[in-house]
Amino acid sequence: MRGTSDVLIVSFDCGLKDESALCVTRKHGGKITLLKMELGEQADILYHLLTDQMAKAEIKLERGE
């Protein structure tokens, strides 16, 4: 992905009654496209990984067979 530039917008919402939600969108040419949305515990984990300077993660891909 060298030489690639992309503008991503990450939004997080955590209410008292609703599940947490994390949304990733891409802004390109005046349009906004939804790329990914996670809810609940997964949203909380991703928010923590993106905002905590000390947090580390290893990405594991799931293989469907």
Secondary structure, 3 states (H helix, E strand, C coil): CCCCCCCEEEEEECCCCCCCEEEEEEEECCEEEEEEEEECHHHHHHHHHHHCCCCCCCCCCCCCC
